[in-house]
Amino acid sequence: MKIIHSPRHLGHAGHVELTHGRIVPAFEKPERVAMIMKALGERRLGLFVEPTAHGLDPVRRVHDTAYVRFLATAWELWTASGRDNPALPSFWRAPGMRDIEPDYVDGKFGFFSFDGGCCIVPGTWDAVQAGADLALTGADLISAGERMAFALCRPPGHHAQQATMGGYCFVNNAAVAAQGLRDRGAARVAVLDVDYHHGNGTQSIFYDRADVLVCNIHSDPRQAYPYFLGYADETGAGAGEGFNANYPLPKGTDYAAWSAALEAACARLEAYAPDALVVSLGVDTFKGDPISAFQLDSPDYLRIGARIARLGMPTLFVMEGGYAVDAIGTNVANTLEGFLQG
């Protein structure tokens, strides 16, 4: 297995988030990658490789050009306004407001975000670009015939929509990889998102398409972030009708109930029979995660990896959430080891 990694993620550090009415150090932090790399290295599960540069054209395949331009210039605009503190949006558009990008940076932050979880610091954009290159390098490997690969992306990506950042996510790495696989010749691609939080960005990007099946297993949006997408009746639109499947589960869900949803998702994947599978790998389903509320335990991730392996599909794992830092390495390594042994 190739494990694609870049130290450039370290540039996204010292960032904060707005949560529970307070601005606090972000739960999404560099130590997450360090713990994953340590666990994978100790088990000798694969070869660490650096990504190849792909430029921004593949990112623009799934994200609006104006949004990508904002991400690339946000820190420059922020400091030009006289501030050097970590940049956060302070207000957002509401339904009924105009869809016009403001000139001033504060307005741009509100225009291109949907929450206070995406903080920009001097190294954020470089880290985000590196994450996209990780995912695209993984797509290259799968397209070249590899059975599996793991893109150790940070920051995560599955909440990023076509023109909106949120939930720690700026560029949707899984969507960029899925589109990259399509562009490399895969007729059909599937995305399986196993993060605790619904992958609203991935759903939105592919919602009207029949060439990318998106399956999400996640916490019920009536109870959990992102609240406004992820319901079971969201099944796609237009040509994409029937190509989006959501499996919302209540807080406190244990592995028995979670794995039943996984079986249902796997049945959909088998029926679709994609040429390649992208797994948005979030391990914030762990019972000790500080911002989530499922009850999976570390051994369960071995079973998850093994079940995905039984699909028999070329599979790219793309790192998403997981904020129990002491356990994240074990849980990611267990998933990948389960797949390798499956």
C-alpha positions as CSV (number, residue, x, y, z in Angstrom):
1,M,0.0,0.0,0.0
2,K,1.2,3.5,-0.8
3,I,0.6,6.1,1.9
4,I,0.6,9.6,0.3
5,H,1.7,12.3,2.8
6,S,3.1,15.8,2.8
7,P,4.6,17.8,5.7
8,R,3.1,20.9,4.1
9,H,-0.1,20.2,6.2
10,L,1.9,21.7,9.1
11,G,1.4,25.1,7.7
12,H,-2.2,24.9,8.8
13,A,-1.5,25.4,12.5
14,G,-2.4,27.9,15.2
15,H,-5.9,28.1,13.8
16,V,-9.1,28.5,15.9
17,E,-12.8,27.8,15.5
18,L,-16.1,29.1,16.7
19,T,-17.9,26.4,18.7
20,H,-20.4,26.5,21.6
21,G,-20.4,30.3,21.4
22,R,-16.7,30.5,22.0
23,I,-13.5,30.9,19.9
24,V,-11.2,28.0,20.9
25,P,-8.2,26.2,19.5
26,A,-9.4,24.0,16.6
27,F,-10.0,20.3,17.4
28,E,-8.6,19.6,13.9
29,K,-4.9,20.0,14.5
30,P,-1.5,18.8,13.1
31,E,-1.1,16.2,15.8
32,R,-3.7,14.1,14.1
33,V,-1.4,13.3,11.2
34,A,1.6,12.7,13.5
35,M,-0.4,10.0,15.4
36,I,-1.6,8.3,12.2
37,M,1.9,8.2,10.7
38,K,3.3,6.8,13.9
39,A,0.8,4.0,14.0
40,L,1.1,3.1,10.3
41,G,4.9,3.2,10.6
42,E,5.0,0.9,13.6
43,R,2.9,-1.6,11.8
44,R,4.7,-1.3,8.5
45,L,1.5,-1.2,6.7
46,G,2.8,0.6,3.6
47,L,5.3,2.8,1.9
48,F,5.2,6.5,2.6
49,V,5.4,8.6,-0.7
50,E,5.1,12.3,-1.4
51,P,2.5,13.6,-3.8
52,T,3.1,14.9,-7.3
53,A,2.0,18.4,-8.2
54,H,-1.2,18.6,-10.2
55,G,-2.0,22.3,-10.3
56,L,-5.4,23.9,-9.7
57,D,-7.2,22.8,-12.8
58,P,-8.4,19.5,-11.2
59,V,-9.6,21.4,-8.2
60,R,-11.6,23.7,-10.5
61,R,-13.3,20.6,-11.9
62,V,-15.4,20.4,-8.7
63,H,-15.1,23.9,-7.2
64,D,-16.1,27.2,-8.6
65,T,-13.3,29.4,-10.0
66,A,-14.3,32.4,-7.9
67,Y,-14.2,30.2,-4.7
68,V,-10.7,28.8,-5.6
69,R,-9.5,32.4,-6.2
70,F,-10.8,33.4,-2.8
71,L,-9.0,30.6,-1.0
72,A,-5.8,31.5,-2.8
73,T,-6.0,35.2,-1.8
74,A,-7.9,35.1,1.5
75,W,-4.9,35.5,3.8
76,E,-3.4,38.3,1.6
77,L,-6.7,40.1,1.6
78,W,-7.1,39.7,5.4
79,T,-3.7,41.1,6.2
80,A,-4.1,43.9,3.7
81,S,-7.1,45.0,5.8
82,G,-4.8,45.6,8.7
83,R,-5.2,42.3,10.6
84,D,-2.6,39.5,11.3
85,N,-4.7,37.3,13.6
86,P,-6.2,34.0,12.5
87,A,-9.0,34.8,10.0
88,L,-12.6,33.7,10.7
89,P,-15.9,34.7,9.2
90,S,-18.1,36.7,11.5
91,F,-21.5,36.6,9.6
92,W,-23.1,34.7,6.8
93,R,-25.8,35.1,4.1
94,A,-29.3,34.1,5.0
95,P,-32.0,32.9,2.7
96,G,-33.3,35.8,0.7
97,M,-30.1,37.8,0.6
98,R,-28.3,38.6,-2.7
99,D,-25.9,36.2,-4.3
100,I,-23.2,38.8,-5.0
101,E,-19.6,38.4,-4.0
102,P,-18.6,41.5,-1.9
103,D,-15.4,43.4,-2.5
104,Y,-14.3,43.6,1.1
105,V,-12.6,40.6,2.7
106,D,-15.1,40.2,5.6
107,G,-17.9,40.0,3.1
108,K,-16.0,37.4,1.0
109,F,-15.5,35.2,4.1
110,G,-19.3,35.3,4.8
111,F,-20.0,34.7,1.1
112,F,-17.8,31.6,0.8
113,S,-18.4,29.9,4.1
114,F,-21.3,28.4,6.1
115,D,-19.9,28.2,9.6
116,G,-17.1,29.4,11.9
117,G,-15.0,26.2,11.5
118,C,-12.7,27.2,8.7
119,C,-10.0,29.4,10.0
120,I,-7.3,30.7,7.6
121,V,-3.7,31.3,8.8
122,P,-0.6,32.0,6.6
123,G,0.1,28.4,5.7
124,T,-3.5,27.3,5.1
125,W,-3.7,27.6,1.4
126,D,-0.4,25.8,0.9
127,A,-1.7,22.9,3.1
128,V,-5.0,22.8,1.2
129,Q,-3.2,22.6,-2.2
130,A,-1.0,19.8,-0.8
131,G,-4.1,17.9,0.3
132,A,-5.6,18.1,-3.2
133,D,-2.3,16.8,-4.6
134,L,-2.4,13.9,-2.1
135,A,-5.9,12.9,-3.3
136,L,-5.0,13.2,-6.9
137,T,-1.8,11.2,-6.5
138,G,-3.9,8.5,-4.9
139,A,-6.2,8.7,-7.9
140,D,-3.2,8.3,-10.2
141,L,-2.1,5.2,-8.3
142,I,-5.6,3.6,-8.5
143,S,-5.8,4.4,-12.2
144,A,-2.4,2.8,-12.7
145,G,-3.7,-0.5,-11.2
146,E,-3.0,-0.3,-7.5
147,R,-5.5,-2.2,-5.4
148,M,-5.6,0.5,-2.7
149,A,-3.9,3.7,-1.6
150,F,-4.3,6.0,1.3
151,A,-4.2,9.8,1.0
152,L,-3.4,11.2,4.4
153,C,-5.1,14.6,3.7
154,R,-5.2,17.4,6.2
155,P,-7.2,19.6,6.4
156,P,-10.1,17.3,5.6
157,G,-12.5,18.0,2.8
158,H,-15.9,16.4,2.7
159,H,-17.9,19.4,4.0
160,A,-16.5,21.7,1.3
161,Q,-19.2,22.4,-1.4
162,Q,-18.7,23.8,-4.8
163,A,-18.2,27.3,-3.5
164,T,-18.4,27.1,0.2
165,M,-16.0,26.2,3.0
166,G,-17.1,24.8,6.4
167,G,-16.4,22.1,9.0
168,Y,-12.6,22.5,8.8
169,C,-12.9,21.8,5.0
170,F,-11.7,24.1,2.2
171,V,-11.2,21.8,-0.9
172,N,-13.1,18.6,-1.1
173,N,-10.3,16.1,-1.5
174,A,-12.5,13.1,-2.0
175,A,-14.6,14.8,-4.7
176,V,-11.4,16.0,-6.4
177,A,-10.1,12.4,-6.4
178,A,-13.4,11.0,-7.6
179,Q,-13.5,13.5,-10.5
180,G,-9.8,12.7,-11.1
181,L,-10.6,9.0,-11.5
182,R,-13.4,9.8,-13.9
183,D,-11.0,12.0,-15.9
184,R,-8.5,9.2,-16.0
185,G,-11.0,6.9,-17.7
186,A,-13.2,5.3,-15.0
187,A,-16.7,5.2,-16.4
188,R,-18.3,5.1,-12.9
189,V,-16.9,6.0,-9.5
190,A,-18.4,5.7,-6.0
191,V,-17.8,7.5,-2.8
192,L,-18.4,5.9,0.5
193,D,-18.3,8.4,3.4
194,V,-18.0,6.8,6.8
195,D,-17.3,9.9,8.8
196,Y,-19.6,10.7,11.8
197,H,-20.7,13.9,10.1
198,H,-22.6,13.9,6.8
199,G,-20.4,14.7,3.8
200,N,-22.6,17.5,2.6
201,G,-20.0,18.8,0.2
202,T,-19.5,15.6,-1.6
203,Q,-23.3,15.0,-1.9
204,S,-23.8,18.5,-3.2
205,I,-21.0,18.3,-5.8
206,F,-22.3,15.1,-7.4
207,Y,-26.0,15.4,-6.6
208,D,-27.2,15.7,-10.2
209,R,-24.9,13.1,-11.7
210,A,-25.2,9.4,-12.5
211,D,-21.5,8.7,-12.9
212,V,-20.6,9.1,-9.2
213,L,-22.6,7.2,-6.6
214,V,-22.4,8.8,-3.1
215,C,-23.2,6.9,0.0
216,N,-23.0,8.5,3.4
217,I,-23.3,6.8,6.8
218,H,-23.5,9.5,9.5
219,S,-25.3,11.0,12.5
220,D,-28.8,12.1,11.9
221,P,-28.8,15.8,10.9
222,R,-31.7,16.5,13.2
223,Q,-29.2,16.0,16.0
224,A,-25.8,16.7,14.6
225,Y,-23.7,18.9,12.3
226,P,-24.1,19.9,9.4
227,Y,-27.8,19.9,10.3
228,F,-29.2,21.0,6.9
229,L,-28.2,18.1,4.7
230,G,-28.0,14.3,5.2
231,Y,-31.6,13.2,5.4
232,A,-32.6,9.8,4.0
233,D,-35.0,11.3,1.4
234,E,-32.1,13.1,-0.4
235,T,-31.6,10.6,-3.3
236,G,-30.3,12.8,-6.1
237,A,-31.7,15.2,-8.7
238,G,-32.2,15.1,-12.4
239,A,-29.8,12.6,-14.0
240,G,-28.5,11.9,-10.5
241,E,-31.8,10.7,-9.1
242,G,-31.1,7.4,-7.3
243,F,-27.4,8.0,-7.1
244,N,-27.2,9.5,-3.6
245,A,-27.9,7.4,-0.5
246,N,-27.9,8.6,3.0
247,Y,-27.9,6.4,6.1
248,P,-28.6,8.8,9.1
249,L,-28.2,7.2,12.5
250,P,-29.1,8.5,16.0
251,K,-26.6,9.6,18.6
252,G,-25.3,6.7,20.7
253,T,-25.3,4.3,17.7
254,D,-23.1,1.2,18.4
255,Y,-21.3,-1.0,15.9
256,A,-24.1,-3.5,15.5
257,A,-26.5,-0.8,14.2
258,W,-23.7,1.1,12.3
259,S,-22.5,-2.0,10.6
260,A,-26.1,-2.7,9.4
261,A,-26.0,0.6,7.6
262,L,-22.6,-0.3,6.2
263,E,-24.1,-3.5,4.8
264,A,-26.9,-1.6,3.2
265,A,-24.4,0.9,1.6
266,C,-22.3,-2.0,0.4
267,A,-25.3,-3.5,-1.3
268,R,-25.8,-0.3,-3.2
269,L,-22.1,-0.2,-4.1
270,E,-22.2,-3.7,-5.4
271,A,-25.3,-3.0,-7.5
272,Y,-23.7,0.1,-9.0
273,A,-20.4,-1.8,-9.7
274,P,-18.1,1.2,-10.0
275,D,-14.6,1.0,-11.6
276,A,-13.1,2.6,-8.5
277,L,-14.2,3.5,-4.9
278,V,-13.2,6.5,-2.9
279,V,-13.6,6.1,0.9
280,S,-14.0,9.3,2.9
281,L,-12.3,7.8,6.0
282,G,-13.5,9.6,9.2
283,V,-12.8,7.8,12.5
284,D,-14.8,10.3,14.6
285,T,-17.3,7.5,14.9
286,F,-15.1,6.3,17.8
287,K,-16.7,6.3,21.2
288,G,-14.1,8.6,22.7
289,D,-14.3,11.3,20.0
290,P,-14.7,14.8,21.7
291,I,-17.1,16.2,19.1
292,S,-19.1,13.2,18.1
293,A,-21.5,10.7,19.7
294,F,-21.3,7.2,18.2
295,Q,-20.0,4.2,20.2
296,L,-17.6,2.4,17.8
297,D,-14.5,0.9,19.5
298,S,-11.0,0.4,18.0
299,P,-11.5,-3.3,17.0
300,D,-14.5,-2.3,15.0
301,Y,-12.4,-0.5,12.5
302,L,-10.6,-3.8,11.6
303,R,-14.1,-5.2,10.6
304,I,-14.9,-2.0,8.7
305,G,-11.8,-2.3,6.6
306,A,-12.3,-6.0,6.0
307,R,-15.9,-5.4,4.8
308,I,-14.9,-2.7,2.4
309,A,-12.2,-5.0,1.0
310,R,-14.8,-7.7,0.3
311,L,-16.3,-5.3,-2.3
312,G,-13.4,-6.2,-4.4
313,M,-13.0,-2.7,-5.8
314,P,-9.9,-0.6,-6.4
315,T,-10.1,1.7,-3.4
316,L,-8.6,5.0,-2.4
317,F,-8.9,6.0,1.2
318,V,-9.0,9.8,1.8
319,M,-8.6,11.0,5.4
320,E,-11.4,13.1,6.8
321,G,-12.3,13.5,10.5
322,G,-11.3,11.9,13.8
323,Y,-10.5,14.1,16.8
324,A,-9.7,11.7,19.6
325,V,-6.0,12.3,19.0
326,D,-4.7,9.5,21.3
327,A,-6.8,6.9,19.4
328,I,-6.8,8.2,15.8
329,G,-3.6,6.4,14.8
330,T,-4.9,3.0,16.0
331,N,-8.3,3.5,14.4
332,V,-7.0,4.5,11.0
333,A,-4.3,1.8,11.1
334,N,-7.0,-0.8,12.0
335,T,-9.2,0.2,9.1
336,L,-6.3,-0.1,6.6
337,E,-5.0,-3.3,8.1
338,G,-8.5,-4.8,8.0
339,F,-8.7,-3.9,4.3
340,L,-5.2,-5.4,3.6
341,Q,-6.1,-8.6,5.3
342,G,-9.7,-8.7,3.9
